[in-house]
Amino acid sequence: GVVMSRIKTGLSPEELIAIFVDINSLDKVIEAKLWELTPDQRMEVLAPGIYVQNVTNTCTAVRSRIVNVLQGKSAMNRPPLLQLRDDADNRDRSRSHGNRRRPLRGSDSSR
């Protein structure tokens, strides 16, 4: 909060990006994607916080932020949870139905 706002006022946007890349151990591919963005888009990627937290892979999380920003969305935009559950349920159901319809190998269908 307060510390970050003071840091932002004392540094150039380019310095902030360099710090963001460094403290999150971003790879060269993600760093290059950040630099391809406009300055406003880069700041939008940083808006949720300069330190990426609660993720398994920071590069994947930052890539997701970049994609969201390029699509005109908020950096942290996520689909509704219900939509994710519905998609998973439908996928599970289609797998289970598909397995029931297949005849077993070597079975005789005339029995």
C-alpha angles and dihedrals in degrees: 000000000000096000092049093050090052091049091050093053093051099048136062118245089250091055090049091053091049090051091046091053092047101046092045094046092231118185124241093259094057091041090054091049089053092052091050089063124088115259090255091050091050090053089049089055089052094043096092089056142305093242113060108220139182095025132117095219121026093196091056091046093050091045087055091050090051093050091049092050092048088052090054094252132122113280090244097043112146131180115253113277093236091058091054092050093047092051092050092047092050092048091050092048093050091052094050093046091047092055093052094054096054116092117231116255114262093014118137111230093199093071 
